[in-house]
């Protein structure tokens, strides 16, 4: 089986699972986390830069990146994503990106306003 077929099978299985209410509830934190990918990608770099190290190196060196730090960041990000998505539609960096795109790229609304009567 090729790698592409394996990915297709995995995605298909997850889509089938997401049709079930129980799985929707269990996977909701991961869906919220995924909808804020840009925000968490940026945040993890910022956090890794300031983590103290255990190996005597400077901040951000691999010795300071423990499994405990990974688990703590993951659980905090999942919880924060779930709470954020309850009240707001997009993550902070996703919202900022959306605002920039809406203002810079003409879309149907802008093009429609400038059309001749």
N, C-alpha and C positions, 0 to 999 in steps of 0.2 A: 504494500500500500504506500502511495507516495505521501509526501508531507502535505501537499495541497488537499488530498482526499481526507487526511486525518483532521486538518483544520475545518474542512467542510462538515465532517461528521460531528466534530465538537460544537460548532456553531449551531448545527441542526438540532443536536441534543439539547443545548441550552435554550433554544427558541421553543422547543416542545415543552421543556420544563417551565418556562416562563408563562405558558398558557394556564398553568395550574395556580390557583390562588395561594396555596401554601408556599410554593416556591417563590412567588412574587414577593411575599412578605419576607422570606428568608434572604433573598438576594437584593432587596431594596437598598440596603446600605452600599452595596457594590455598584449598583446602577447610579446612585447619587454621587459616589466617589468618581465614577467614570465620566460623569457629566461635568466634573470640575477638574479634568485632567491637567489642563494648563496651569491652573492655580496650584495644584499639589506638586506638579513637576518643579515649578519655581520655588515653592516652599521647602521642598526637601533639599534643594541645593543650598538655600539660605540656612537651614537648620544644620546641615552637615558642615557648613563652614564655621559654625560657632561651637560645635560639640567639642568638649574636652577629649583629649586622647588618653589612652591607657599606656601607650608605648613611649612616652617621652617626646613625641614629635609635636609639631604645631597643630593648631586647630584644623580639622578637616582631614587629617591623615588617616589612613586605613585602620590604624590601631584603635581609634576612637569609635569606629563603626561596629558596634556590637549587635548581637541578635536582640538583646533587650531593647536597645534604642530603636531598632527596626520595628519590633512588635509594638512598642509604645507609640511610635509615629503612626503606624498603620491603624491601630485602634483609635487613636485620637482623630486621625483624618477621616475614618469611617463615621465616627460619631458626629464630628463637626459637619461633614457633608450631609448627613441625614438631617441634622437640625437646620442647616443653611437652606437645603432644598425645600424644607417644609414652608419657609417664609418667602424665599426668593427663587426666581427661575434659573438664574445663571450664577456661576461663581464670580468672584470679583474680577479676575483677569479675563474670563470669558465675557463678562458684561462690558468691560473696557474695550476688548477687541470688537465686539458687536457694535458698540457705539461708534468706533472709528470707521468701521466698514460702512455702516449706515450713512454716516456723514460724508464719506469720501467717494463711495461708489454709487453712481446714479442707478436707481432702481425704478420699478414701475410707477411708484408714487411720485418721484421727482420728475421722471420723464413725462408722466401724464399731466402734471401741472404746467409744464412748459410747452405743451402741444398747442398748436393753433386752434382757435375755436371753429 
